[in-house]
């Protein structure tokens, strides 16, 4: 019979598991997640300002993996593996208490950037916000309490940037086909619930921010 060395978590008498190694330290299944967290915090302390390391990326992945094994994935991380999350995460803050990161998703032809907080203190990942890269004329009108007609007039005279839905729909559809998902329904199919006409205007989110800025400065 194979014998395992004891768990290296202080005061734990349990034997370590065969698959619960964290950079040379063996833990029992109960302390495996805590062991990853400890190594993760130690690695974060070693990092130079604004840089990551191979070990950081590996522990980030394993930390997420351990989290998702225990809790349901928050909105925006659903159907992503820990490796995909690690590979696609754009970090904006790394500290011993928390990590802030964002991920761009392409579930619809309008890409959305989700912001997350990975709490190292609480061993949790929280969804903070979701920002679509484009809004519809109706959404823009509602946000600024203007009529759809006024918005379309602003687009026509070039005071508001907009793009046709067809451009984004075509881009998204070819991306899906290229990544092997040829069976996805076409976003311009009128049978779809979220059907958006091909010629509809879509306004970049940067325009929402610009307009909000104009309003504030008035
Ligand atoms: Zn233990």
Boltz pocket constraint, residues with backbone or C-beta under 6 A from the ligand:
constraints:
  - pocket:
      binder: B
      contacts: [[A, 7], [A, 8], [A, 9], [A, 12], [A, 13], [A, 14], [A, 27], [A, 28], [A, 29], [A, 30], [A, 31]]
      max_distance: 6.0
